[in-house]
Amino acid sequence: MVVWGAGISPAALSRPTWLRIPWGFDRQIQSIKTAGGRLCAFFLNDNDADGHDVSWIYDVDFERIADTPGLVAFAGGTRAHDMQVRLKYAGIDAAIISDVAQAIGAVADEAADDTFYAVANYTAFPPLVKELDGLKGATADAVAGRAVARADGSALPVGIAPVELSRPLRIVYLYPDALNLYGDGGNVIALERRCAWRGIPVRVDEVRMGESLDLTDTDIVMMGGGSDRDQLAVAHELLAQKDKVASYVEDGGSLLAICGSYQLLGRSYYMGEDRIEGLGVIAAETVRGSDRLIGNVAVKTDLAPEPFVGFENHGGRTLLDAEATPLGTSVITGTGNNGDDGFEGLIYKGVIGTYLHGPALPKNPELADWLIAHALERRGDAQATALLPLTPLDDTYEHAAHDAAMKLLP
């Protein structure tokens, strides 16, 4: 068996790493696709040199290889469980490995001319090369003895009978060309998959900058975070159409707003010294902070038995009005809205505002299901309400990734 390895280095210091790393992984995915490769392992580390936020893996097009016949996949590295969940939502069932020998052992019975592809991010690559060098003199029996069980595909629901709805559940992803700084598009992937795995017909529409906003038959809206420049451009775009957003929110529409878009829903936020008018559809405003609030975060919430987890990176401090309801009622680790009051995010009717990146929904599936259930309840017709409560899904991988994130907390 031929073993092929590729390492993804971070960007030069003059360029943001979140641009380079997805691009590098995508190149390797394309190489595997072009070669017809079907044996592969993906290693994901989150050491200081890699960056602790791994949400960029949702910007990698793993879906490109999901339909490869006989695909066998593995996930390794310090964030192996995050990679396993990402692959699941791409339609790939992957087994967890602690080293590459376990994966090679698991495919040792494959044809001698097959190629095994190992792809790793920055700090995961040197140990991968060292492990491969150490296997050069190993016997076939010794390698096979290290094997882990292959994933059997059972994590991916199959044979799902479609349910009937008057029209598909419509998810509108607002401004992915401007608001997808931290892999927030992964939230749309999670919503679409969790509907599809229940047989719920779903349609995803993207509204890009300069396009008309029509929310008349929308069930769920998703807005991500962006750079200051892009967030300001979106603010100008939406302020001209804020009545549409306000009507949707007051009618109880499901809406997930992450980071910068969460700030934008409030009355105002700051960009440098400038106060920027917000949409004013939630009872909150965001003020300047002296530094950025960055790191892993966990918050207790009334929406799930376990804390919600994620990664925060924001300079603004969001202050809720006294009558507002926070999403996170107690910050366990991290800073949340502002680092002072112990709250994180906000719930208003069908709106969830939060600073949780990661992206938020794959590791917190209860939050994804809350948005879906709320959207169906808002429909109110017999077909939609017949789907409630939602059919439970096997969230073993998601909960393992959640638990691994909890172990990262100080």
Salt bridges, closest charged atoms under 4 A:
ASP46 OD2 - ARG79 NH1 2.89
ASP48 OD1 - HIS52 NE2 2.66
ASP61 OD2 - ARG64 NE 3.33
GLU63 OE1 - ARG86 NH2 2.88
ASP67 OD1 - LYS33 NZ 2.99
ASP82 OD1 - ARG79 NE 2.96
ASP82 OD2 - LYS363 NZ 2.81
ASP99 OD2 - ARG146 NH2 2.52
ASP109 OD1 - ARG150 NH2 3.12
GLU110 OE1 - ARG38 NH2 2.30
GLU110 OE2 - ARG150 NH2 2.71
ASP114 OD2 - ARG38 NH2 3.24
ASP133 OD1 - LYS136 NZ 3.26
ASP184 OD1 - HIS357 ND1 3.19
GLU192 OE1 - ARG193 NE 2.87
ASP205 OD2 - ARG170 NE 2.74
ASP205 OD2 - ARG203 NE 2.84
GLU206 OE1 - ARG208 NH2 2.78
ASP217 OD1 - ARG170 NH1 2.69
ASP219 OD2 - ARG167 NH1 3.10
ASP219 OD2 - ARG379 NH2 2.92
ASP230 OD1 - ARG229 NE 3.87
GLU250 OE1 - LYS349 NZ 3.03
ASP251 OD2 - ARG378 NH2 2.77
GLU273 OE1 - ARG288 NH2 3.97
GLU277 OE2 - LYS242 NZ 3.53
ASP291 OD1 - ARG317 NH2 2.61
GLU312 OE1 - HIS314 NE2 3.28
ASP321 OD2 - ARG267 NH1 2.90
GLU366 OE2 - HIS399 NE2 3.34
ASP369 OD1 - ARG194 NE 2.91
ASP369 OD2 - ARG198 NH2 2.90
ASP395 OD1 - ARG194 NH1 2.86
GLU398 OE2 - LYS88 NZ 2.95
GLU398 OE2 - ARG194 NH1 3.76
ASP403 OD1 - HIS402 ND1 3.29
